[in-house]
Amino acid sequence: MVAVAAEERAKKKAKKKAELKDIGETSLSKLRRSSGDVAKSKLTIAEMQSIALRYFDGKELSGKKANIVVALTSLLSTKPALLDAPEEDDAVAMEVEGQDDPTNTNISDAAVTNAEA
């Protein structure tokens, strides 16, 4: 019975992480529109967590909103190019994210060519 409950909690946590990762790109776009200032961006806790999960190797942020703002600001300072990436071309964000694998099918040849130019 205890093992079943633990398994259910693990499944719920994995599902929530996957959902947060899915909204990471949208959340980053929202942050870019606010000039990259996390404190002034009016991002929700979930949106801030989604950016950390998607672009910072699955980093989990928790605690009060003020602490999450500080933590995300600190993370973003380690990858400033992430905020400079143009919204139409996610190739730079993908490269910053560490997914510059040439076999990655998420990046079109045109996007790669534009990023190299």
Secondary structure as GFF3:
##gff-version 3
##sequence-region A 1 117
A	DSSP	alpha_helix	2	22	.	.	.	ID=ss1
A	DSSP	alpha_helix	24	33	.	.	.	ID=ss2
A	DSSP	alpha_helix	45	55	.	.	.	ID=ss3
A	DSSP	alpha_helix	65	78	.	.	.	ID=ss4
A	DSSP	alpha_helix	81	84	.	.	.	ID=ss5
A	DSSP	alpha_helix	91	97	.	.	.	ID=ss6
A	DSSP	alpha_helix	109	116	.	.	.	ID=ss7
###
